[in-house]
């Protein structure tokens, strides 16, 4: 497992998790795994493949004839490289973008832990973390009459104070260590080390609830860590079960529980328990502000060792501190996922849609729904002629400038950028959230896109390049909208006859024209006049399709005349 920490030329930062099963492509084109908004990056600049446990960075893209290298090279730690085996901390430079490689330890499999459903044994004590803190604060001070107290009692009082001081010291040490630690393994290792130091526990198991599950669902616990005090006990520990009755009570009632001398209790007298020799067990819940995150379970595999009230109080306090660290780790992980999702989807979706998806992650699944949307297609006219006479760098710069301007217009009018298609684009209005203004917003966006072309052409004239224009097609109707693709890679898009007809309208639009169907005209409440055009014949449709053109230039002239 490994991560790439990415920062592109525009300052956008996100992370990408590399996979041993799938090659990672890097470049400017939208079909890459990592899309760089960087005019100095090639469309397909580099790729990373996995081989025998290592990730290898390759300059260029694989073709039938070999590898087609990038135009501006790939630099690793400041030196140009065609092929490089990545190691932890490597810095890859592509154009004005940087990618830092972070190697990660392989994910350890979950420990093998078996459960039993025996009835609860003789319960010696139930405590909560609040009881532990309250008892420590209310410790009785020594009075003037202490002079008459026996030496034995004085020693007991001193020993009690030392014990409480040790507990506070351990908890402070743990709090300081875990305050900035977001790795669950480190968190549980630290908690387990303290438990082994101050209790006779032979085995400690950390149990976690599934993220997002109900707080008090005691059936959704899974073991994430199991450690034994020494290697000689490991085989015995794997055979020993965990009392599901104990964990259920701890999670449900949110209290720490100590069960003593289970083998001697009539309710627990069974061959399996006796043969294991489990005589003393403790369990404490991981309770934090947002709910119960799991439990810490400890037991003595030595039949002559037992837990005491002091041990249970300490376990409860450790569990309370561990719960805070687990909650922080889970919050950090959630925020990291949201940041990656926000960075990726913000390139294609308006901010309010990205926010909605992050608040409802269940929407990220394959499948679609049928809903009424307005589809916009736009394509550059005269692009072929321009690309034949202009240097590739200038063509790339033009496309980046054009797509940036058009995307901002689409977002400003509540649209969703579906995809870039060569020198064209496809946008949806009414997906994922539909509203009565979708058609009107689409028309307004189309008009603003045409108006933006005057600014873009001014830049082309200054660069002594040919001017360009765009044709736009709009159609409103029902389409299937959702995530289409495979489980490994999918895209949010729309499919259906509505999309096909919109594309046909765009292909019939001349430079500077906005053509729309009768359905869009009827659905749009637009201040711009519409002019009927000759119907067109479309494949798979018996009747010709009525056409209307948006007189957006005439509307501008009328506004200027009024001024």
C-alpha positions as CSV (number, residue, x, y, z in Angstrom):
1,X,0.0,0.0,0.0
2,X,1.2,3.5,-0.8
3,X,0.0,7.1,-1.1
4,X,0.8,10.0,-3.4
5,X,0.5,13.4,-2.0
6,X,-0.3,15.7,-5.0
7,X,0.0,19.4,-5.5
8,X,-0.7,20.7,-9.0
9,X,0.2,23.9,-10.8
10,X,-3.0,25.6,-9.5
11,X,-2.2,24.9,-5.9
12,X,-4.9,22.2,-5.5
13,X,-3.8,19.4,-3.1
14,X,-5.2,15.9,-2.7
15,X,-4.1,12.3,-2.1
16,X,-4.2,9.2,-4.3
17,X,-3.9,5.6,-3.0
18,X,-1.9,3.4,-5.3
19,X,-3.2,-0.1,-6.1
20,X,-1.1,-3.2,-6.9
21,X,-3.8,-4.4,-9.3
22,X,-4.3,-1.3,-11.4
23,X,-1.7,1.0,-13.1
24,X,-2.0,4.7,-12.2
25,X,-1.9,7.1,-15.1
26,X,-0.9,10.7,-14.7
27,X,-1.4,13.6,-17.0
28,X,-3.6,16.5,-18.1
29,X,-6.3,14.5,-19.9
30,X,-9.5,13.9,-17.9
31,X,-9.3,10.1,-18.4
32,X,-6.2,9.8,-16.2
33,X,-6.3,8.4,-12.7
34,X,-4.5,11.6,-11.5
35,X,-5.6,14.6,-13.5
36,X,-3.1,17.6,-13.3
37,X,-4.3,21.1,-14.0
38,X,-0.9,22.0,-15.5
39,X,-0.3,23.3,-18.9
40,X,3.3,21.9,-18.9
41,X,2.0,18.4,-18.3
42,X,1.3,16.1,-21.3
43,X,-2.1,14.7,-21.8
44,X,-0.7,11.3,-20.7
45,X,2.5,12.2,-19.0
46,X,3.5,9.2,-16.9
47,X,2.2,6.1,-15.2
48,X,3.0,4.0,-12.2
49,X,2.9,0.2,-12.3
50,X,3.4,-2.4,-9.6
51,X,6.0,-5.2,-9.8
52,X,7.0,-7.7,-7.1
53,X,6.1,-5.5,-4.1
54,X,7.4,-2.2,-5.5
55,X,5.8,0.7,-7.4
56,X,7.7,1.8,-10.5
57,X,7.3,5.3,-12.0
58,X,7.6,5.4,-15.8
59,X,7.9,8.6,-17.9
60,X,5.3,8.4,-20.7
61,X,2.4,6.1,-21.7
62,X,2.5,2.5,-22.9
63,X,1.6,2.1,-26.6
64,X,1.6,-0.9,-29.0
65,X,5.1,0.2,-30.1
66,X,6.6,0.7,-26.7
67,X,6.5,3.8,-24.5
68,X,5.7,7.2,-25.8
69,X,7.7,9.6,-23.6
70,X,6.3,12.9,-22.3
71,X,7.4,16.3,-23.8
72,X,8.7,17.9,-20.6
73,X,10.1,14.8,-18.9
74,X,9.6,13.5,-15.4
75,X,11.9,14.5,-12.5
76,X,12.5,12.5,-9.4
77,X,14.2,14.3,-6.5
78,X,15.4,16.9,-9.0
79,X,16.9,14.6,-11.6
80,X,15.3,13.6,-14.9
81,X,14.3,9.9,-14.9
82,X,12.6,7.6,-17.5
83,X,12.0,4.8,-15.0
84,X,12.4,4.8,-11.2
85,X,11.6,2.4,-8.4
86,X,9.8,4.6,-5.8
87,X,10.9,4.7,-2.2
88,X,9.4,6.5,0.8
89,X,9.8,10.3,0.5
90,X,10.5,10.5,-3.2
91,X,9.4,13.8,-4.8
92,X,8.2,13.6,-8.4
93,X,8.0,16.8,-10.4
94,X,5.8,17.0,-13.5
95,X,5.7,20.5,-15.0
96,X,4.7,22.8,-12.1
97,X,3.1,19.9,-10.2
98,X,4.7,17.8,-7.4
99,X,3.8,14.3,-6.2
100,X,5.3,13.0,-2.9
101,X,5.4,9.2,-2.5
102,X,4.6,7.8,0.9
103,X,5.2,4.1,1.4
104,X,2.9,2.4,3.9
105,X,3.1,-0.8,5.8
106,X,0.8,-3.5,4.5
107,X,-2.5,-3.8,6.3
108,X,-2.3,-6.5,8.9
109,X,-5.1,-9.1,8.8
110,X,-7.7,-8.9,11.6
111,X,-6.7,-11.2,14.5
112,X,-8.4,-14.6,14.7
113,X,-10.7,-14.3,17.7
114,X,-13.5,-16.7,18.6
115,X,-16.6,-15.9,20.7
116,X,-18.7,-17.9,23.1
117,X,-22.2,-17.1,24.2
118,X,-21.9,-18.5,27.8
119,X,-24.0,-16.9,30.5
120,X,-22.3,-14.2,32.5
121,X,-20.3,-15.4,35.5
122,X,-20.0,-14.0,39.0
123,X,-19.7,-10.2,38.4
124,X,-17.5,-8.6,41.0
125,X,-17.7,-5.0,40.0
126,X,-19.2,-2.5,37.5
127,X,-17.6,0.9,37.2
128,X,-17.5,3.8,34.7
129,X,-14.7,6.2,33.8
130,X,-16.6,9.0,35.6
131,X,-16.5,6.9,38.8
132,X,-12.8,6.6,38.6
133,X,-12.2,10.3,38.2
134,X,-14.7,11.2,40.9
135,X,-13.1,8.8,43.4
136,X,-9.6,10.3,42.7
137,X,-10.9,13.8,43.2
138,X,-12.7,12.9,46.4
139,X,-9.7,11.2,48.1
140,X,-9.8,11.9,51.8
141,X,-6.9,14.2,53.0
142,X,-4.9,13.4,56.0
143,X,-6.2,15.1,59.2
144,X,-4.6,16.1,62.5
145,X,-5.9,12.9,64.0
146,X,-3.6,11.0,61.7
147,X,-1.0,11.0,64.5
148,X,-3.1,8.5,66.3
149,X,-3.6,6.3,63.3
150,X,-1.8,3.1,63.3
151,X,1.4,2.7,61.2
152,X,-0.4,0.0,59.2
153,X,-3.2,2.4,58.2
154,X,-0.7,5.1,57.3
155,X,1.2,2.8,55.1
156,X,-2.1,1.8,53.4
157,X,-3.0,5.4,52.8
158,X,0.5,6.2,51.4
159,X,0.3,3.2,49.1
160,X,-3.1,4.3,47.9
161,X,-1.8,7.7,47.1
162,X,1.1,6.3,45.2
163,X,-1.2,4.0,43.2
164,X,-3.3,7.0,42.3
165,X,-0.3,9.0,41.4
166,X,1.0,6.2,39.2
167,X,-2.4,6.0,37.4
168,X,-2.5,9.7,36.8
169,X,1.1,9.6,35.5
170,X,0.3,6.8,33.1
171,X,-2.8,8.5,31.9
172,X,-0.9,11.7,31.3
173,X,1.8,9.9,29.5
174,X,-0.8,8.2,27.3
175,X,-2.7,11.4,26.7
176,X,0.5,13.2,25.6
177,X,1.5,10.3,23.3
178,X,-1.9,9.9,21.6
179,X,-2.8,13.6,21.3
180,X,-1.5,13.8,17.7
181,X,-1.6,10.1,16.8
182,X,-4.2,9.1,14.2
183,X,-3.0,5.5,13.6
184,X,-5.3,3.0,15.3
185,X,-2.5,0.4,15.6
186,X,-0.3,2.8,17.5
187,X,-3.3,3.8,19.8
188,X,-4.1,0.2,20.8
189,X,-0.4,-0.7,21.1
190,X,0.1,2.1,23.6
191,X,-3.1,1.2,25.6
192,X,-2.1,-2.5,25.6
193,X,1.5,-1.7,26.9
194,X,0.1,0.2,29.9
195,X,-2.4,-2.6,30.7
196,X,0.4,-5.2,30.6
197,X,2.6,-3.0,32.9
198,X,0.1,-2.5,35.7
199,X,-2.2,-5.5,35.6
200,X,-1.8,-9.3,35.5
201,X,-3.5,-9.5,32.1
202,X,-2.1,-12.2,29.7
203,X,-4.2,-11.1,26.7
204,X,-5.7,-7.8,25.5
205,X,-8.1,-7.6,22.6
206,X,-9.2,-4.3,21.0
207,X,-12.8,-4.5,19.6
208,X,-14.1,-1.8,17.3
209,X,-17.6,-1.0,16.0
210,X,-18.0,-0.5,12.3
211,X,-17.8,3.2,11.4
212,X,-21.2,4.6,10.7
213,X,-23.1,1.8,12.5
214,X,-25.4,2.4,15.4
215,X,-23.6,3.4,18.5
216,X,-25.0,0.7,20.8
217,X,-25.0,-2.2,18.3
218,X,-23.1,-4.8,20.3
219,X,-23.4,-7.3,17.5
220,X,-21.2,-5.2,15.2
221,X,-17.9,-5.5,17.1
222,X,-14.9,-6.7,15.2
223,X,-11.4,-7.5,16.6
224,X,-8.7,-5.2,15.3
225,X,-5.8,-6.0,17.7
226,X,-4.9,-8.9,19.9
227,X,-1.7,-9.1,21.9
228,X,-0.4,-11.5,24.5
229,X,2.1,-10.8,27.3
230,X,4.6,-13.4,26.0
231,X,5.0,-15.7,23.0
232,X,4.5,-18.8,25.1
233,X,0.8,-17.8,25.6
234,X,0.1,-17.0,21.9
235,X,-1.2,-20.5,21.0
236,X,-3.3,-20.6,24.1
237,X,-4.7,-17.1,23.4
238,X,-5.8,-18.1,19.9
239,X,-7.8,-21.0,21.3
240,X,-9.4,-18.9,24.0
241,X,-12.8,-17.4,23.3
242,X,-14.2,-14.0,24.2
243,X,-17.4,-13.9,26.2
244,X,-20.0,-12.3,23.9
245,X,-22.3,-11.9,26.9
246,X,-19.7,-9.7,28.6
247,X,-19.1,-7.5,25.5
248,X,-22.8,-7.0,24.9
249,X,-23.4,-5.8,28.5
250,X,-20.4,-3.5,28.3
251,X,-21.5,-1.9,25.1
252,X,-25.2,-1.7,26.0
253,X,-24.8,-0.4,29.5
254,X,-21.6,1.6,28.9
255,X,-19.9,0.3,32.0
256,X,-16.6,-1.5,32.7
257,X,-17.1,-5.1,34.0
258,X,-15.0,-7.5,35.9
259,X,-16.0,-11.2,36.0
260,X,-14.1,-13.2,38.6
261,X,-13.5,-17.0,39.0
262,X,-15.6,-18.0,36.0
263,X,-14.6,-21.6,36.2
264,X,-16.0,-21.9,39.7
265,X,-19.4,-20.3,38.9
266,X,-22.2,-22.7,38.4
267,X,-23.7,-20.8,35.5
268,X,-20.4,-20.9,33.6
269,X,-19.4,-24.5,34.5
270,X,-18.7,-26.0,31.1
271,X,-15.9,-28.1,29.7
272,X,-14.7,-25.3,27.3
273,X,-14.3,-22.6,30.0
274,X,-12.7,-24.9,32.5
275,X,-10.2,-26.3,30.1
276,X,-9.2,-22.8,29.1
277,X,-8.6,-21.8,32.7
278,X,-10.1,-18.4,32.3
279,X,-10.7,-17.2,35.9
280,X,-10.6,-13.4,35.6
281,X,-11.8,-11.2,32.8
282,X,-12.2,-7.4,32.4
283,X,-13.9,-5.4,29.7
284,X,-14.4,-1.6,29.3
285,X,-16.2,0.4,26.6
286,X,-14.6,3.0,24.4
287,X,-17.1,5.7,25.0
288,X,-16.6,9.2,23.5
289,X,-18.7,12.2,22.7
290,X,-20.2,10.7,19.5
291,X,-21.0,7.3,21.0
292,X,-19.4,3.9,21.7
293,X,-16.5,3.0,19.4
294,X,-15.8,-0.4,20.8
295,X,-14.3,-2.1,23.9
296,X,-11.0,-3.2,25.5
297,X,-11.1,-6.8,26.6
298,X,-8.5,-8.3,28.9
299,X,-8.2,-11.7,30.6
300,X,-5.9,-13.8,32.7
301,X,-4.9,-17.1,31.1
302,X,-3.1,-18.1,34.3
303,X,-5.8,-19.7,36.6
304,X,-4.0,-18.4,39.6
305,X,-4.0,-14.7,38.5
306,X,-7.0,-12.5,39.2
307,X,-8.0,-8.9,38.5
308,X,-8.9,-6.5,41.3
309,X,-11.0,-3.4,41.6
310,X,-7.9,-1.2,41.1
311,X,-7.2,-3.0,37.8
312,X,-10.8,-2.4,36.6
313,X,-10.6,1.2,37.5
314,X,-7.4,1.6,35.5
315,X,-8.8,-0.3,32.5
316,X,-11.8,2.0,32.6
317,X,-9.7,5.1,32.6
318,X,-7.4,3.8,29.8
319,X,-10.5,2.9,27.8
320,X,-11.8,6.5,28.2
321,X,-8.6,8.0,27.0
322,X,-8.3,5.5,24.1
323,X,-11.9,6.3,23.1
324,X,-11.0,10.0,22.6
325,X,-7.9,9.0,20.5
326,X,-10.0,6.6,18.4
327,X,-12.7,9.3,17.8
328,X,-10.0,11.7,16.7
329,X,-8.4,9.1,14.4
330,X,-11.8,8.3,12.8
331,X,-12.6,12.0,12.4
332,X,-9.2,12.6,10.8
333,X,-9.7,9.7,8.4
334,X,-13.2,11.0,7.5
335,X,-11.9,14.5,6.8
336,X,-9.1,13.1,4.7
337,X,-11.5,11.1,2.6
338,X,-13.8,14.1,2.2
339,X,-10.9,16.3,1.1
340,X,-9.9,13.8,-1.6
341,X,-13.5,13.5,-2.7
342,X,-13.9,17.3,-2.7
343,X,-10.7,17.8,-4.7
344,X,-11.7,15.2,-7.3
345,X,-15.4,16.1,-7.7
346,X,-14.9,19.9,-7.5
347,X,-13.4,19.7,-11.0
348,X,-16.7,18.6,-12.5
349,X,-19.4,19.5,-10.0
350,X,-20.6,22.8,-8.4
351,X,-19.8,23.3,-4.8
352,X,-23.3,22.7,-3.5
353,X,-23.4,19.3,-5.3
354,X,-20.1,18.3,-3.8
355,X,-21.3,19.2,-0.4
356,X,-24.4,17.2,-0.8
357,X,-22.5,14.1,-1.9
358,X,-20.2,14.4,1.1
359,X,-23.1,14.6,3.4
360,X,-24.8,11.6,1.8
361,X,-21.9,9.2,0.8
362,X,-24.4,6.4,0.2
363,X,-25.0,8.1,-3.1
364,X,-21.6,6.9,-4.3
365,X,-22.7,3.6,-5.8
366,X,-23.2,2.1,-9.2
367,X,-26.7,2.6,-10.7
368,X,-28.9,5.3,-11.8
369,X,-32.4,6.9,-11.6
370,X,-34.6,8.2,-14.3
371,X,-35.2,11.9,-14.0
372,X,-35.9,15.0,-16.2
373,X,-32.8,17.0,-17.0
374,X,-31.5,19.5,-19.6
375,X,-28.4,18.4,-21.4
376,X,-26.0,20.9,-22.9
377,X,-23.4,20.1,-25.6
378,X,-20.8,22.6,-26.8
379,X,-18.0,22.2,-29.3
380,X,-15.4,24.5,-30.8
381,X,-15.8,25.4,-34.5
382,X,-12.5,26.0,-36.4
383,X,-10.4,24.1,-33.9
384,X,-8.9,21.8,-36.5
385,X,-7.6,24.7,-38.6
386,X,-6.2,26.4,-35.5
387,X,-4.4,23.3,-34.3
388,X,-2.8,22.8,-37.7
389,X,-1.1,26.2,-37.6
390,X,-0.4,26.8,-33.9
391,X,2.3,25.2,-31.8
392,X,1.0,22.4,-29.6
393,X,1.9,24.4,-26.4
394,X,-0.4,27.3,-27.6
395,X,-3.2,24.8,-28.5
396,X,-3.0,23.3,-25.0
397,X,-3.0,26.8,-23.4
398,X,-6.0,27.8,-25.4
399,X,-8.0,24.6,-24.4
400,X,-7.1,25.1,-20.8
401,X,-8.3,28.7,-20.9
402,X,-11.5,27.8,-22.8
403,X,-12.4,24.9,-20.5
404,X,-11.7,26.9,-17.4
405,X,-14.0,29.8,-18.5
406,X,-16.8,27.5,-19.7
407,X,-16.7,25.4,-16.5
408,X,-17.0,28.4,-14.3
409,X,-20.0,29.5,-16.3
410,X,-21.7,26.1,-16.0
411,X,-21.1,26.0,-12.2
412,X,-22.3,29.6,-11.8
413,X,-25.7,28.5,-13.3
414,X,-26.0,25.3,-11.2
415,X,-24.9,22.9,-13.8
416,X,-22.8,19.7,-13.5
417,X,-19.8,19.2,-15.8
418,X,-20.3,15.7,-17.1
419,X,-17.1,15.4,-19.2
420,X,-14.7,17.0,-21.7
421,X,-14.9,15.4,-25.2
422,X,-11.9,16.4,-27.2
423,X,-12.5,20.1,-27.8
424,X,-16.1,19.9,-26.6
425,X,-17.9,19.4,-23.4
426,X,-21.1,18.0,-22.0
427,X,-23.0,19.5,-19.0
428,X,-26.2,18.5,-17.1
429,X,-28.7,20.8,-15.5
430,X,-31.0,19.0,-13.0
431,X,-28.6,16.3,-11.9
432,X,-28.2,15.2,-9.2
433,X,-30.7,17.7,-7.8
434,X,-33.6,18.7,-10.1
435,X,-35.4,22.0,-9.9
436,X,-38.0,23.9,-12.0
437,X,-35.3,26.3,-13.2
438,X,-33.0,23.7,-14.8
439,X,-34.0,24.5,-18.4
440,X,-33.8,28.3,-17.8
441,X,-30.4,27.9,-16.1
442,X,-29.1,25.9,-19.1
443,X,-30.2,28.6,-21.5
444,X,-28.7,31.3,-19.4
445,X,-25.4,29.3,-19.2
446,X,-25.4,28.8,-23.0
447,X,-25.8,32.5,-23.6
448,X,-23.0,33.4,-21.1
449,X,-20.7,30.8,-22.8
450,X,-21.2,32.5,-26.1
451,X,-20.5,35.9,-24.6
452,X,-17.3,34.6,-23.1
453,X,-16.0,33.7,-26.5
454,X,-15.4,37.4,-27.3
455,X,-12.8,37.6,-24.4
456,X,-11.2,34.4,-25.5
457,X,-10.9,35.6,-29.1
458,X,-9.3,38.8,-28.0
459,X,-6.5,36.7,-26.4
460,X,-6.2,34.7,-29.6
461,X,-5.8,37.9,-31.7
462,X,-3.1,39.1,-29.4
463,X,-1.3,35.8,-29.8
464,X,-1.8,36.1,-33.6
465,X,-3.9,33.0,-33.8
466,X,-7.1,32.3,-35.6
467,X,-10.4,33.1,-33.8
468,X,-12.7,30.3,-32.9
469,X,-16.4,30.0,-32.2
470,X,-18.6,27.4,-30.5
471,X,-21.9,25.7,-31.4
472,X,-24.3,24.7,-28.5
473,X,-27.2,22.3,-28.4
474,X,-29.8,22.0,-25.7
475,X,-32.5,19.4,-25.1
476,X,-34.8,18.6,-22.1
477,X,-36.2,15.2,-21.4
478,X,-35.9,12.1,-19.2
479,X,-32.5,10.3,-18.9
480,X,-30.9,7.8,-16.7
481,X,-28.6,9.6,-14.4
482,X,-26.1,8.0,-12.0
483,X,-22.7,6.3,-11.6
484,X,-22.0,4.3,-14.7
485,X,-19.0,2.0,-15.1
486,X,-17.3,-0.7,-13.0
487,X,-16.8,-1.2,-9.3
488,X,-13.2,-0.1,-9.7
489,X,-13.8,3.0,-11.9
490,X,-17.0,4.8,-12.6
491,X,-18.2,8.3,-13.6
492,X,-21.3,10.3,-12.9
493,X,-23.1,10.8,-16.2
494,X,-26.4,10.6,-18.0
495,X,-27.4,8.2,-20.8
496,X,-30.4,7.9,-23.0
497,X,-32.2,9.4,-26.0
498,X,-32.2,12.9,-24.4
499,X,-28.4,12.9,-24.4
500,X,-28.2,11.7,-28.0
501,X,-30.6,14.3,-29.3
502,X,-28.8,17.1,-27.5
503,X,-25.6,16.0,-29.2
504,X,-27.3,16.0,-32.6
505,X,-28.5,19.6,-32.0
506,X,-25.0,20.7,-31.2
507,X,-23.6,19.1,-34.3
508,X,-26.1,21.1,-36.4
509,X,-25.3,24.4,-34.7
510,X,-23.0,26.8,-36.5
511,X,-20.4,28.8,-34.7
512,X,-22.1,31.4,-32.4
513,X,-25.5,29.5,-32.5
514,X,-27.5,28.0,-29.7
515,X,-30.0,25.5,-30.9
516,X,-32.6,24.0,-28.6
517,X,-35.5,21.5,-28.8
518,X,-39.2,22.4,-28.4
519,X,-39.1,20.6,-25.0
520,X,-36.4,23.0,-23.7
521,X,-38.2,26.0,-25.2
522,X,-41.4,25.0,-23.3
523,X,-39.5,24.4,-20.0
524,X,-37.4,27.5,-20.0
525,X,-38.5,30.8,-18.6
526,X,-35.9,32.9,-20.5
527,X,-35.7,36.6,-21.2
528,X,-34.1,35.8,-24.6
529,X,-36.2,35.6,-27.8
530,X,-36.4,32.3,-29.6
531,X,-36.6,32.0,-33.4
532,X,-38.0,28.8,-35.1
533,X,-35.6,27.0,-37.4
534,X,-36.2,24.2,-40.0
535,X,-36.8,20.9,-38.3
536,X,-34.0,18.2,-38.6
537,X,-34.3,14.5,-39.2
538,X,-32.8,12.4,-36.4
539,X,-31.9,8.7,-36.6
540,X,-34.5,6.4,-34.9
541,X,-37.1,9.2,-34.9
542,X,-40.0,9.0,-37.4
543,X,-41.0,12.7,-37.2
544,X,-38.5,15.6,-37.8
545,X,-37.4,17.4,-34.6
546,X,-38.6,21.0,-34.3
547,X,-35.7,23.5,-33.7
548,X,-35.4,26.9,-32.1
549,X,-32.5,29.3,-32.0
550,X,-31.8,31.6,-29.1
551,X,-31.4,35.1,-30.3
552,X,-28.8,36.0,-27.7
553,X,-26.9,38.5,-29.9
554,X,-30.2,40.4,-30.6
555,X,-30.9,40.5,-26.9
556,X,-27.5,42.1,-26.2
557,X,-28.1,44.7,-28.9
558,X,-31.5,45.6,-27.4
559,X,-29.9,46.0,-24.0
560,X,-27.1,48.3,-25.4
561,X,-29.7,50.4,-27.3
562,X,-31.7,50.9,-24.1
563,X,-28.6,52.2,-22.4
